[in-house]
Amino acid sequence: MAVQKLRRKPYEKELLRLQAELVKVQEWVRAEGQRLVVLFEGRDAAGKGGTIKRVTEYLNPRITQIVALPAPTERERTQWYFQRYVEHLPAAGNIVLFDRSWYNRAGVERVMGFCTQDEYTRFLHQCPIFERLLVEDGILLRKYWFSVSDAEQERRFRARLDDPMRHWKLSRMDLESITRWEEYSRAKDEMLIHTHIPEAPWYDVESEDKRRARINMISHLLSTIPYEEVERPSMEIPERPPSTGYRRPPRRLDTSVPDVTTGL
């Protein structure tokens, strides 16, 4: 059944309202010394990246970081699996958004054979323990799975293929998700059985319509955080002091960027 697309005007109005609330969350996290971790997982082309972009659009990059790790190095492959993710966890007053996370092992590594059966089994055992430790230590951990149909995923892949501005978002690994659709589905189901725990539950985001998915995900995230608006210190723009005789050097001495806007 086709999903009715959310119209642009109400989408933009509600998105802006939610983004204003996200700024309040950021200030609360900073002022209270909280640590917030949000995991974005799901099918390829399910809209994770676009949602992350909207979440962070008005946030301070010194407080809110996006972590999107590449494939592990040879050295990292010999470490404890969670080790390279631990170093990216937030300190007090920070937010970290993982664009894919340690759940790579339960998804692409499992399906594509990039890990052994022993490594995979160990992950399913250790992951709930690891996440309970994070929550027990006071980290606010939120996990979102973005769902999209096979038909919509293929449509988005084809759109990327024909768009030179988004072609970089399409890889051969992405295309494998078409031929291995059911394998990824089984891997997801098994992952949820082991890692959907009371301390860190999974939240499913229906992403057939990207606009609805963004609004629903951000709205839900806000509803799970006990934030309060932080009072901002009052500030005034000071009077500019009188000149002390400074003179700017002649502009001909500058190496300026050419003005190419004539005629635009």
N, C-alpha and C positions, 0 to 999 in steps of 0.2 A: 504494500500500500504506500503510495507516494505521500511524502510529508510536505505539508503546505509551508512554503518558505516565509519566514518572518520578514515583514516589510522593512525597508531600510530606515525610514524615519523613526518609527517606534523603537527599532533596534538601536539606532544611534543615541536616541534620548535615554533609553534605559542603560545602555552601556556606559554612557558618561556618568550617570548617577552612581552606578556600581563602582566605576573607577575612582570616583570621589571617596567612596567608602574604603576602597583599597588603600588610598593615601592615609586615611585615618588608622587603618590597621597597621600600616608601616610605622606611623608615628607612635602608636601604642607599643609595638614590638620594640622600637628603639628606646622609648622612655622606660618601659618596664623590664628591659633586659631579657625579653622572650626570645625563643628560637623557633622559627617556623620552617618546616620542610614540606614541600608539595611535590609529589611524584606525578608525572604525566606519562601514561603508558597507553598502548592501544595499537590498533591496526595501522599499517603504513597509509598515509594520506587521510587519516581520520580527523585531522584538524588540531592536533596537539600544538604544533608550532604557531599557528594563527592565534590560538587561545592564549598561549604564553605571551605573545606579542601584545595582546590587548591587556593582559594582566599587568605587564610591566610598563606600559606606555607612559604613565605619569609618575612612576616610582623612581626613587633615588638609586642609581646603580651602585652607589657605595654601600647601600644597605641591602638591596635586593639583587642577588646574583642568579644568573642562569647557568646551569651546568649541563653541558652536552658533550660527554666524553667520547673521544675516538676509540677505535679498536685498541685493546691493551697491547703494550709493548711486550717484547720477550721477557723482560725483567718482571713486569707486572703479572705476567702469566704464572710466575713462580711464587707470587705472594698469596697470602690469604685472600680469598676472592673479594671480600668486602673492603679490603684495605684501601684500595685506591678511591673508594667512595667516601670512606671515613674522613679523609683529609679535606673534603669539600663540604662537610657538615658545618652549619653556621655557629658562630660564636654568639654571645649574648648581644641582643639588639639587631640581629640579622635574619634575613629571609633567604632561603635557597630553593630555587625551582629546578628540579631535575627533568630535563627533556630526554626521557628514557633514563633508566637507573639500573640498580643492581638486578632488576627483573629481566635484563637482557639474557641472563642465564636460563630463565624459565621460558623465554620466547625464542629469539633468533638463534641463540647458541644451541638450544635443545633441538630445534627443528632442522637447522643446517649442519648439525653434527660438529659444532665448534667446541663442544665439551664432551667429556666421557660420561657414561652412565653413572659412575661413582660420583663424579663432580656434581652432576645434576641432582642425584639423590641427597648428597650432602647439603646442597643449597636448599632444597625443600625442608630439610630438617633444621638448618641453622637460621634461615631467614626469619621465621616467627620469633626465634630467640633474640636475634639481632634487633628486630624492630621493637620487641618488648623492652629491651635494654635502653633503646633511644627514648621511648615514651616514659619509662621509669626515671630517666635522668632529666625529664622535664621538657623534652623536645615535643613540639606540636607537629605531629606527622599526619599528613593527609595524602591519600592515594586515589587517583582517578584513572579509570579505564575508558578510553574513547572508542565507542563502537560505531561501525559503519558497515553497510551491506556490501556484498561482493560487486554488485552492479555499480553502486555509487563510487566505490574505490576505483574500479576500472575507468569510470568516466573521468575521475580526477587525474588518474595517471595519464590518460590520453590528452587531457587539457595541458598538463605539464609538458608532455612530449612536444606539443605544438607551440608552446610559449617560450620564446628565448629568454625571458626574464625569470622563468621558474624551471627551466630545463635542468638546472643544477640540483633541484630537489628530487630528481628521479635517478635512481641507481639500478644496476642490475640486481642488487639484493632486494630492492623494492619489487621488481618484476617477479622475483621468485615467490613473493607472497600471493601472487595470482595462482600459480600452479600448485602451491602448497597450502591453499586456503583451509582445507579440512585439517591438515596437520597442525597449523597454527591454532585452529579452533580447539582441537583436543589439548594442545599444550596450555592454552588459556584456561580451559576447564579444570585441568589438573592443578595448575598454579593456584586458582581460586580456592580449591578444596584445602590446600595446605596453608595458604597465606591470608585468607580472609578471617582475621582474628578480631576479637572484641576490642583489643587495645589499638588496633590499626586496621579497620575494615576497608574494603574496597568500595568505591562509589562508581557506578556505571554512568557514563555520559552518552546519551543517544546523539550521534553526530551526523545524522543524515542531512540535516540543515546546519551549516556551520554557525550561523548567527544564533539560532536557538541554543546550540551546544555551548557557545561562549557565555551567553546570558545565564543559562542554567548552572553551568559549572561555577562561575564567579559568584552567583547568588548563593549557591550551596556552601562554597568555601566560607563566605562571610558569615553564614548562619552557624558555622561550627566553631567560630573563634570568639571568645568572650571579651572582645575588645571594647574599649571606651574611648570617646574622643578626648584627646590630650589638649589641654589648654596651651595655646601658643603664647610665647612671650611677646608683649607689645613692642613694636618697633616703629620708628619714624625715620623718614628719609632726611638726613642732615642737610643743613644749608651748605652750599659750596663756598669754601673760603675765598677771599679776594686773591687775585693773581699776585704772584711774587716775581713776575717778569719772565716766566718761562716762554720760550719760543720754539715751536716745532721746527726741526731741520727742513730744508726745502724738499718737496715731494719728489723732485727729479733725482734725489739720492736714493729713493726707495726702489725696490724691485717689486712692482705691483702686479697683481693678477690682471690680465687684459679684460676690458669690458666688452663682453660679447653679446650684451643684451640689446644693442641697437637694432631696431627693426622687429623685436619680439612683440 
